[in-house]
Amino acid sequence: MDQPFKFRSSLKMNRGSVVMTKLTTFCPLTKIKLSQGALKLLTIPNAGGSSVISEVLSLEFLSRSFGAHLLKTEMEVEYWPQGGSITDYVARIYDQIIGVSVTRAMKYGGDFAMDDAIRLLNKKLQGVNRSTANNQEGWSKQVLHVWATDKKTAAYVLKAWQMLDETVRSDTVVVITVCYSIPGLFFERKMG
């Protein structure tokens, strides 16, 4: 099935789904021409951690692949009650307001395995469900964008998703993107 069509259809479903994608770049990370939204994510403070590049490239990928436009960054999103799980950014995709959370399927000092995939998706999808329930921005659906280092890792993530309880999967669209060509995506260094 055509990935843009599958992604668009998944956004309209009332159940969780997975869209498998791949990103190959032909230039260094610092030479990628970023959209205005991705540049904003790159240049303003986020909630901490080492996730800036993965979030910037997530928005850029969703923008080029599916027409996503940044509405709010993670520091601009409002929740009630405050203090719980947060979403990385909010975008308009196909005329829907969508929360987007980004993660990387990888393991420092070892090989990513099935139990790592299950643990990662459980944690991230439960956080997605909490931030969706508490957001004040009007989204009712989220995308969990999972960056995978290779096809084997992506297969573990897909299998883990299939094993999860439907209440955890909820109606979140999980986009799994295999990306071999940008090591900085997984081992972050400042862009620019």
KASUL-V796508 format. One line per field, one symbol per residue. phi: phi as a letter, one per 30 degrees, with the letter a starting at -180 (. if undefined). burial: I if it has 16 or more other C-alpha atoms within 10 Angstrom, else O. Layout:
phi=???
burial=???
This chain:
phi=.ddedddddddcdcbdabbcbbbbccbdedcddcdeddddddccdcdjiccddddddddddddddbidbdcbdddcdcbbddjcdbcdacbcbhicdbdbcbbbdabdiacdbedddddddedddddedddddcdccjdbbbccccdcdaddddddddddeddddddddhcdcccccdbccbeddcbdbedj
burial=OOOOOOIOOIIOOOOIIIIIIOOOOOOOIOOOOIIOIIOOIIOOOIOOOOIIIIIIIIIIIIIOOIIIIIIIIIOOIIIOOOOOIIIIIIIIIOOOIIIIIIIIIIOOOOOIOIOIIIOIIIOIIIIIIOIIIIIOIOIOIIIIIIIIIOOOIIIIIIOIIOOOOOOIIIIIIIIIIIIIOIOOIIOOOOOO
